[in-house]
Every structure is written in structure tokens, then in C-alpha cells.
Amino acid sequence: MSVKTLLKRPFDWVILLFFILFVGLFIFTFFNETFYDTPVGQITKIENESTTNITDDNHNKDTKYNQTLTLKILNGKFKGQTTTISHHYIASQADSEAFSKHNKVLLHIDKHLDDAYITEKKRDSLVVMMTGIFLLTVLLVGRKIGLQSILSLVFNTIVVLLAIYLHNKFPSLNLFMLMSIGVVLTTIFTLLLVTGWRWRTLVTVVSTLLGTFVCVGVTQLAINLTDGAGLKFETMSFLTLPPKEVFLASVMIGTLGAVMDVAITIASGMTEILRRTPDISMTRWALAGRNIGQDIMGTMTNILLFSYLSGSLPMFLIYLKNENTVTYTISMNWSLEISRAITGGIGIVLTIPITILLMQLWFKMRGANP
């Protein structure tokens, strides 16, 4: 199929325009230093001064590198000038970072250029590239549904950030309440955008919200009955908020996506079965919905578990490297994550019968016409 033939379809023009915009923005990131308030420098020369083998108290071995970096300032009042900076990093890069020639870095400069030091790499090119590839892939594979998914993702992100912003701006507002309102809004918007206004959309919205909030309620009940025993809330000790409130909000947000996926899968599957076999018995129809739920229940629970555990894997390894026991390491790093995964699994399991019952109820109220 030729390019000319492909571009006859309107949505292909959307993809082409997005690709052009993405490439243009990616190229722009290589020349956008003047738009930064933070000084930006480019490494033009690296001199290796010395290398030292180091060993800590727990016999962990590493290598320390001492370098002198020559940088050219690309913006600000020192633009065009050159300076040298002493840089030290270790091979594991646990608390430092290695740089290469031609890397662009963000700098902190007081009054004199000699006082400059590196704060971090300039990473906007990488961020734009990865974001663009992700969005372009979603559009190419999902097409219009992919575009709707992107809009949903943007909306959901804005809602969550807005809830956090409002809580920071007005501390008297309860964070859990704000997140609950956000969950309701994101659920309605996402399902309306993805599935359109259909009778099963209402069923999916209600079952998603019921599954999510029942899951949070069960979690709250379990915490009250056990007084939170086993949950390492001290890992959130730097928060100035009640840790249980933050934990429940995180459970609600984390559970929502999995519960929504289960609800929409069962509702869509049962709708299609009803459309193809309108004379199916109510019992058989409910059994089909249960089978669909059982097929996805295990995979969705695993997705939740792996998603939560992966984020704390680096800290998990650091604990083990410093001769902490496995049980202590798990309790300090994975206590809350495992709890979130388990409670999310409860939400997934509860959503299956809730969705099936609501589908049956709606069927009786509206008749067999899907």
C-alpha cells in the first residue's frame, strides 16, 4: 500500500502531523538552552586525574574516579565562557553520576563562574524521545482508540496532580477526600471516552467505583482491627500528613486501574456474548462472565504486585548490600507495596461478582437489547 493511499484516511494525517511535531520538538531540545533560567553547560573535555579502589564497612567494593571537566556555558550572563570543575563519582553511581564528553548539564552558579558545580544532566531530549515513541506507538496501534487513551491519560494525570496541589495549597482539605473525588471524575471520563455512552458504560462505571471503594473500605477495616500491625508506616516518616491517609489514597489510586480493566473486560465480554446468543439463559450468561473474570484475575493481580515491587527494588538491594537480613529488608521496603498489591487483588476479585450482578440487574431492567 503506497503512502498516498494511506494518507487518504483522515486519521493518518493526525499521525503524520504528530510525527512531524514530535521530530521538531526533539530537534528543538538540542538548541533550547536560551529558554532555561538555570545555567546550562556542555562538557568539552574530560581529564581523568586518579582512580581509587574503595571498600566500605560491609566489604562492598567500588571504584572512585576523580576527574576535571571542562565546560562551555551555553546560556545566561556567562554564555560563551569556559570553566573547569572537579568531579568525583563512583562506578556504582549510587550517590554520584558519570558524565561523557558532549553531555549537556544543568549548573548552579553563585556570583562567580569558578563557583559553578553540576546539579544534574540535561535530560529533556531523552524525555521527549521516550514520550514521543510511546505516544506514536499508541496512535499507530490503537488509532482512534489510542488517541482516546492518550486524552484519558492526560486528563487523569491532571486530576491527580490537581488534587495534590489543592491539598498543598489548602492543607485543611482532606487528601483522601480530594483523591476520592478525582477517582470518580477519572473513572467517568475514561470510560465515557473509551467506550462511549452505552448502557454497559454505566454498569462499568458503577462496578469500578464500587470495587475500588469496597476495596479501600476493607483495607480500612483491616487496619482498624489490627491497629496497622505489620504495616511499616515509619517508612513514610518524613511526611507531615497522617501516614494511614496517604496509604489509603495510594491504595485507591493503584487499585482503580486494575479494577477498571476487570470491569470493562467482563462487561464488554458479556455484552458480546448476549449479542451473539440473545437466547442464552441468565445462569449461563453469569457463568460466562465469571469465566472471563477468572481468566484475567491472576494476571491482573500479578501486574499489581510486580508494579509495586519494582519501584523499591534499588532500595531493597541496598539494604541487602549493607548486611540487613532478608526479612528485615522485605519488611522495610516491601511491607506497604505487598499490602497495596494484596488489597488491590481483593478489589479485583470483588469487582467480578459486582460487575456480573450489575449486568444481570440492568438486563432485567432494560431487556435483552444490548
C-alpha positions, 0 to 999 in steps of 0.5 A: 500500500503506497503512502498516498493511499494511506494518507487518504484516511483522515486519521493518518494525517493526525499521525503524520502531523504528530510525527512531524511535531514530535521530530521538531520538538526533539530537534528543538531540545538540542538548541533550547538552552536560551529558554532555561533560567538555570545555567546550562553547560556542555562538557568539552573535555574530560581529564581523568586525574586518579582512580581509587579502589574503595571498600566500605564497612560491609566489604562492598567494593567500588571504584572512585574516579576523580576527574576535571571537566571542562565546560562551555556555558551555553546560556545566561550572563556567562554564555560563551565562557569556559570553566573547569570543575572537579568531579568525583563519582563512583562506578556504582553511581549510587550517590554520584553520576558519570558524565561523557564528553558532549553531555549537556548539564544543568549548573548552579552558579553563585556570583562567580563562574569558578563557583559553578558545580553540576546539579544534574544532566540535561535530560529533556531530549531523552524525555521527549524521545521516550514520550514521543515513541510511546505516544506514536506507538499508541496512535499507530496501534490503537488509532482512534482508540489510542488517541482516546487513551492518550486524552484519558491519560492526560486528563487523569494525570491532571486530576491527580496532580490537581488534587495534590496541589489543592491539598498543598495549597489548602492543607485543611482539605482532606487528601483522601477526600480530594483523591476520592473525588478525582477517582470518580471524575477519572473513572467517568471520563475514561470510560465515557471516552473509551467506550462511549455512552452505552448502557454497559458504560454505566454498569462499568462505571458503577462496578469500578467505583464500587470495587475500588471503594469496597476495596479501600473500605476493607483495607480500612477495616483491616487496619482498624482491627489490627491497629496497622500491625505489620504495616511499616508506616515509619517508612513514610516518616518524613511526611507531615500528613497522617501516614494511614491517609496517604496509604489509603489514597495510594491504595485507591489510586493503584487499585482503580486501574486494575479494577477498571480493566476487570470491569470493562473486560467482563462487561464488554465480554458479556455484552458480546456474548448476549449479542451473539446468543440473545437466547442464552439463559441468565445462569449461563450468561453469569457463568460466562462472565465469571469465566472471563473474570477468572481468566484475567484475575491472576494476571491482573493481580500479578501486574499489581504486585510486580508494579509495586515491587519494582519501584523499591527494588534499588532500595531493597538491594541496598539494604541487602548490600549493607548486611540487613537480613532478608526479612528485615529488608522485605519488611522495610521496603516491601511491607506497604507495596505487598499490602497495596498489591494484596488489597488491590487483588481483593478489589479485583476479585470483588469487582467480578461478582459486582460487575456480573450482578450489575449486568444481570440487574440492568438486563432485567431492567432494560431487556435483552437489547444490548 
